[in-house]
Structure formats: C-alpha cells, structure tokens
Amino acid sequence: MNKLFLYVAVSVIAITSYSVVAKKNNDSTTATTTATTCDSVMRPMPLGDFEVITDPEDAASLLLISNDGENTSGVPVIVYDMDGTTGEYQGTSTTVASKHVGLNRINGPEFMYHSDRGLGALYAGPEGVHANWRIAGQWGFDVNGVPFSGEEPPALPGTEVGAYPCGTVPIGLQTHCEFITDADGIDLSGVKVGGVAEDVMTDLPAELALEGYDIVGTPAFHPAADGYIIFAACQGAGQCALYEVGLNGEGKIDSSSLLRLTPVNELFSFTRELAAGIHPLTNNLVVFGIGGHRLEIWESTGQHQEMNELAVYDSLPFRPQHLRITSSDTALYLHILDKIGRDRGSYLTVYDTSLHETKFISKEAGGAELVWMPMTNRLALFYKDIKKNRLQRCWVE
C-alpha cells in the first residue's frame, strides 16, 4: 500500500531471482527465495488500494480490505474473506464504511488489532480518520466498543478533517498515526501519533523540535512497547542518530524517555523510512532503515537499550522507497519496494538464524502485499493484475 509511515510479473510464470550485489559489513548468507506458482485468487480484483493480513483471531482465514474505487465524495470500504490456505476469495465480504474520501495514490484503508479492542478498519473519511471495529466476530462498534448506528463509522477522537491513516500498526499495539496532505499528496502537517482512543494526537516533528531534534524521514512504531516511537533525527549538521521516545497520552512526548539508540552518524541524515520488528527466535528488536541506495539493519538484545549495527548495504543497485515487515515463527521478512527506474520491483530480506542477502522476487512495485500464511507455513505475495482485472497470489519460496 502507499504508506507514509511504516510487485510480481503479470503472467503466471516463475520469476528469476538474483542476489543483490552490495557492500556490507557482515558475513551474511544467500537466501534462495523467489516468487513462483502464481494463481488468480479474485476476479474482478479490488478497485482501490488494498491490504491483506492473516486474521489475528482466526489463522485459517485471511482478510483483505480495500476502498471500492476512488471518489472524493466517498466510496465504500469493503473487507473480503480469503482462504487461509490458498489465499482465494471465499465469496463473502462486509461493507464496513460508505464514505472513503481518500485517494489511492496517497493511502487506502488499514487494519489495526488489539486483543482488548478488537480488529479495526481505519480509513480516510469525511471528518478525518474514521474506524469500524469488529468485536466477537461482528462489525459495527466505535473505538470504545459502543455500537454505532448508520452506515458511517464515527471519526477517531483525536483526528482532524483531511487526515489519512498511516501504514499498518503492528499487531497488538493501540498506538496509531495519521497525516494530512493536499490533493497532490504533499504532506502538510507532519506525522501525528497517539493512542487510537485518545482525544489529542502528538505532532511528533513539532514536539521533537522543541527538544532540539530535527526528525528525518518516516518513523516506526516500537513493536514491543506500545506508545513508543523509533525515529531518525539530527541535532545539527552531521549529528544524527536513531532514537526512541514515549508518548505521554496528552499530545506530548515524554522527554524523560528520549533515548539515543545508535552512535552519531551523519548518514542518518539521509534516512527515508524506518521499519521495526521483533525477531521471533530471539525476541530482539530489529530496526531496518533506508535512504538513497542504502539499507541499514540494527539490533538490540533488550528493550530500551542501545542497538548494535547488524549490517550495512550501502550500494544497492536499486533505490528502496518503501518497507514492510512480516514474520513467521522462525524469521523476520522485510519487503522492500522500488517503484521507479529500471530496477523497479519487490525485494526481500530474510532474517532467520542468520541474515540473508536481499533478493529480487518480483517485477511489480505497486499494489502488492507480502503475507505469512501460517496454515501452510508459506510466504505469499498478493498483487493486482491490472490488465486482466484479477488479484494474483504467488508463493515466495
């Protein structure tokens, strides 16, 4: 999806994979992954921007959310039921909203899940970010678990008109983010973060500026510490590093929680986007960062501790533009997209018992989602085949 915050060939053929030749500072091994065995799983395909997840309450099912086309006066938001083994559309769906007013090239609807709150469908609505929540298998609840009436779910308490939800929130968190753009998709407000039910969002760039920090690129949610944000920032020319900070729940940062995670390095001034995950085997925090033709990977052995540099790839032959993390019981998977240039496509970095070199897996670079499917213990790439009006699923093996 077109995320601010934190893709496959158009014919059913095997896609050639190759290792990315990159300068690095670790002895990584070479992964053998490649996207193969592509099948049509939905026709006609969803009309808008889409996201696919394994249902956090039912591993036998996948859920796909999409806006039904594009119109600033509003289009429906639909959740489609997909088979957790094959990825095929099951023929049933639920319309969870009637007035998605956002543009596909900026961002579509997003999922959010916490066991105490249920599954949320967040989207750009008439009054900002609106949300419909599924509780005990039923949609139709607001953020506080109260049933709402009518077709349109209410806006979140801390949102404002014109806001879009940012990228997918890691499963288990109640912190989310939003941003405002003009019609051309230019960010006008910076990133605002906060608890999904809180009345006030935190203007992260403005709050950090008060502390003397100039935030760089797009930050990431701390996946194991709800209410904490990981970001790159500078305190003057070349004085840049990774940091984390907690939110106080009242529209401010908790200055006492501000922690520098890495040594100072001017290269962080080129950071474009961060993504963070917890390694399933070690429970270590792993942070990925991109900027220019560079990919950096950092790791810590505990929460709220300084991080060690795991790897640096500083001469990638493609230009990373967007990151997305998924995981299995044994590995972290980083999905990297390059949407422009001759090397455009989807790339994959696998970190299981060791870190593997980044691999090219697909020629498609837009409208694709990487999903771990626990029912089959397989990694799948979903993408929209525009020419044939179908949604494709390819196994990544």
URURLIN-V807627 format. One record per backbone hydrogen bond with DSSP energy under -1.0 kcal/mol. CO is the residue of the C=O (numbers start at 0). NH is the residue of the N-H. E is the energy in kcal/mol with one decimal. If there is no record, write none. Layout:
# URURLIN-V807627
[[CO,NH,E] [CO,NH,E]]
This chain:
# URURLIN-V807627
[[0,2,-2.0] [10,12,-2.0] [17,359,-1.7] [22,313,-1.4] [25,27,-1.3] [28,356,-2.3] [33,396,-2.8] [34,14,-1.7] [35,394,-1.7] [38,392,-2.7] [40,88,-2.9] [41,390,-2.9] [50,64,-2.4] [52,62,-2.8] [54,57,-1.6] [57,60,-2.1] [59,83,-2.1] [60,54,-2.5] [61,81,-2.6] [62,52,-2.3] [63,79,-3.5] [64,50,-1.8] [65,77,-2.8] [66,68,-1.9] [70,73,-2.3] [74,99,-3.4] [75,67,-3.1] [76,95,-2.2] [76,96,-1.1] [77,65,-2.0] [78,93,-2.5] [79,63,-2.2] [80,89,-3.0] [81,61,-2.8] [82,86,-1.8] [87,82,-3.1] [91,80,-2.4] [93,78,-2.9] [96,76,-2.0] [99,74,-1.3] [102,105,-1.3] [102,106,-2.0] [109,121,-3.1] [111,119,-4.2] [112,171,-2.5] [113,116,-1.3] [113,117,-3.4] [117,113,-1.8] [118,133,-3.3] [119,111,-1.6] [120,131,-1.8] [121,109,-2.9] [122,129,-2.4] [123,100,-2.6] [124,127,-1.4] [127,124,-3.4] [128,155,-3.0] [129,122,-2.0] [131,120,-2.7] [132,140,-1.4] [133,118,-1.8] [134,137,-1.8] [137,134,-2.7] [139,147,-1.9] [140,132,-2.2] [141,144,-2.2] [145,141,-2.7] [153,130,-1.7] [155,158,-1.4] [159,162,-1.7] [163,178,-1.9] [169,172,-1.8] [173,195,-2.9] [175,193,-2.0] [176,165,-2.4] [177,191,-2.4] [178,163,-3.0] [179,187,-2.7] [181,184,-2.1] [185,181,-1.3] [190,203,-1.5] [191,177,-2.4] [192,201,-3.8] [193,175,-2.7] [194,197,-1.7] [201,192,-2.3] [201,203,-1.4] [202,206,-2.6] [203,207,-2.5] [204,208,-1.9] [205,209,-1.4] [207,212,-2.6] [208,211,-1.3] [213,233,-1.9] [217,273,-1.4] [219,229,-3.1] [224,227,-1.9] [226,246,-2.1] [227,221,-2.4] [228,244,-1.9] [229,219,-2.9] [230,242,-3.0] [231,215,-3.1] [232,240,-2.1] [233,213,-2.6] [235,238,-1.5] [237,239,-1.4] [238,234,-2.6] [239,264,-3.5] [240,232,-2.2] [241,260,-2.8] [241,261,-1.1] [242,230,-2.3] [243,258,-2.5] [244,228,-2.8] [245,253,-3.1] [251,247,-2.6] [252,254,-1.0] [253,256,-2.1] [254,257,-1.2] [258,243,-2.0] [260,306,-3.8] [264,267,-1.8] [265,268,-1.9] [266,269,-1.8] [267,270,-1.5] [271,217,-1.8] [272,289,-2.2] [274,287,-3.2] [276,285,-2.9] [278,282,-2.6] [283,278,-2.7] [284,299,-2.0] [285,276,-2.5] [286,297,-2.8] [287,274,-2.2] [288,295,-2.7] [289,271,-4.0] [289,272,-1.3] [290,293,-1.5] [292,315,-2.6] [293,290,-1.6] [294,312,-3.3] [295,288,-2.4] [296,309,-2.9] [296,310,-1.8] [297,286,-2.6] [298,307,-3.6] [299,284,-1.1] [307,298,-2.6] [310,296,-2.6] [312,294,-2.7] [321,336,-2.3] [323,334,-3.5] [325,332,-3.1] [330,327,-2.4] [331,350,-2.4] [332,325,-2.2] [333,348,-2.1] [334,323,-1.5] [335,346,-2.7] [336,320,-3.2] [336,321,-1.2] [337,344,-2.2] [340,343,-1.4] [344,337,-2.3] [345,360,-2.7] [345,361,-1.4] [346,335,-2.8] [347,358,-2.7] [348,333,-2.8] [349,355,-2.9] [350,331,-2.4] [353,351,-1.9] [354,28,-1.4] [357,19,-2.4] [358,347,-2.8] [361,345,-1.8] [366,383,-1.2] [368,381,-3.1] [370,379,-3.0] [372,375,-1.4] [372,376,-1.2] [372,377,-1.5] [377,372,-3.0] [378,395,-3.2] [379,370,-3.0] [380,393,-2.7] [381,368,-2.5] [382,391,-3.2] [383,385,-1.1] [384,389,-1.6] [389,384,-3.1] [390,40,-3.1] [390,41,-1.1] [391,382,-2.0] [392,38,-2.4] [393,380,-3.0] [394,35,-3.3]]
